[in-house]
Each structure stands twice: as C-alpha cells, then as structure tokens.
Amino acid sequence: MTLRTFIAALAFAALLTACGGGPTRRISPSVVTIQELVDRGDGQWRVTLRVQNFSTVSMHYESIRATLHVAGADVATIDLNPNLDVPPTSADVFETTLRASAKLPAADFEYRITGTIASSEPKAEFKLDRSSHLSPAPGLPGTWR
C-alpha cells in the first residue's frame, strides 16, 4: 500500500507540474491601418491610425516609422512616438497630422503603409506592409474612411 500511495503521489505531482506553466505568451506582428483621413486643405492631413495588437500580451508601442503610399506614390512620412498601450488581441486608435506631398484623389483610392512599428514592453519590432482602400465619407467633404 505504501508503494501504491507513493506512485499515485508522484503521478499527481507530475500532472500538476505539466499544468503549471500558465497561458502561452505569443508575440505576433502588429498592424497599422488608416481609420480616417481628413485633408485640411493646407497640405496637411489629419490621420486617425489604428494599431492592432494580435499578441496574447499587452503591448506598449513606442515608435512607428513608415512611409504612406497613395495610388502608388510616396506621399508622406510617418515618424511617431505614440506611447500607446494596447491590451492583448485588441486595437486602439490615435490621431496625428502628416505633411503631404500630393493631392488626394476625389474618389476611392488604395493606400499602403510600409516601415516598422516597435514596442518597448515587451521589446519587439515588426515590419509593416499593409495595403487597404479608403472611400470618401458621405456628407463630410475632404474626409475618407
């Protein structure tokens, strides 16, 4: 009986050890997209950027260094320190102003963001290469979503 109790206790301890690791921490590449773009008419655009955190841990984003391409042309440089905390598998938005080197098309257009996004906690840097489309917002002149 003592040997059987010892073996059962050993098996139970091994089972507890196997389950004790907790949830897996996955750090996945983040994505930056444009949620809204407003042409202010003075060569500057007010841009609402959306940062998507696909990781299973919170991320503190410290920098975004990228180029914005509209209709295939480089039109603006994104050089930001957003100081933004995004919970696991969530997204957050923030606004910035960009100086544009081109005019926006009047209709729908394709844009692309290429560069890097870096977090300080946990320490990580991801390449950005995201394409999408923006359309004029009805009733809001100079606004695309």
N, C-alpha and C positions, 0 to 999 in steps of 0.2 A: 504494500500500500504506500509506503514512503517513496519508492521509486516512481510509482504512477503519479503521485502528487507532485513530485519534482519535475517530471516530464511535462505535466499539464501546466505547471507554473512557468516553465521555460518556454513552452509554446505560446502561452498567453503573453509573456514579456516580448517575444519575437513579433507577435502580431501587433502589439502596442507600438513597438519601435518602427514598424513598417508604416503605420498610420500617422506617426508624429511629425511628419515633415511640413504639414500645413499646405496652403494653396501654392501652386506653382507661380512664380513671378515671370511673366512673359513681357519682354520689352519689344514692341513691334514698331515698325516705321510709322511716323505720324504724317498727316496730310494737311496741307494748307490750300483752301479754296477761297474764291471771292463770293461773298454772300450778297453784297450790294456795291455798286459803283456809281458815284454821282459826279458828273462833270460840272465843276464850279464855274466854268467859263473863263477862267483866268490862267489856264494852263496847268491847273492843279485839279486832282481828283480826290474826293473823299472816298476811301475804300473801307468797307467792312470785311475783314478777313475772318474766316472760320478755321480754327485749329482743331483737328480731330485726333484724339488720343486713342489708339487701338490697343494699348498696353493694358495689362491687368493690374498696374500700379499707377498711382498719381504721378504726373509729370510736371516739373516746373520748367517752362520754356524760357530760355534766356536770350536767344537770338534767332532771327530769320534773315538770311542773306540770299536774295534771289533776284531774278530778272522776270519782269512781266512782259509777255509777248502777246500782242493783239493782232489778229489776222496775219500772223507770220512775221511781224516786225517787232523788234525790241522797242518798247515804248516807255518803260520806267524801271528804276532800280528800287528794290525793296531792301532796306538795311535798317532793321528794327531790333530793339531790345524790349520785348513785350512784358517781361516779368509777369508771366501768366501761369497760374496753376490750373491744371485740368484733371479732374478725377478720372479713375480708370474707366475705359471704354465709354468716354463721354466727349463732348466738344464744348468749346467756348468761342465767343467772338470778341473782337476789339476793332476799333476804328483807327485809321491813320490817314495822313494826307501824302499823296505822291505827286511829284512834278512830272508831267507827261511830256513826251517829245513828239506826240502825234495826236490827231483828232480821232475821236471815236466814230465808228460807222453809225448811221442813223437806225439801222435795223439790227437784227440778231447778229452776234459775232462770236467767234471762237477765241478763247484766250488760253494761255499756257503759263504756268509758273515753274521755273527751273532754278535750282540752287540748293541750299541746305537749311535745316532747322535743327537747333541744338537745345538740349535740356541740361540743367545743372544737377537736378535730383530726380531720378538717377542720371548720372553722367552719360550722355549719348548724343550722337549727331547722325542725322538722317538726310539722305539726298531727296530733294523734291523734284518731281517731274509730273505735273498734274495738268491735264487739259480738260476744259469744260466749255460751256456756252453761256452767254448772258443775253437776255432779251430786254427790250425797253419795257419799263414798268408803266402800265396804262394810267394816265392821269398825272404822272409825275415826270415832267419834262427834264431831260438830261439825266435820267436815272435808269440803270439797268440792273436786273436781278437774274 
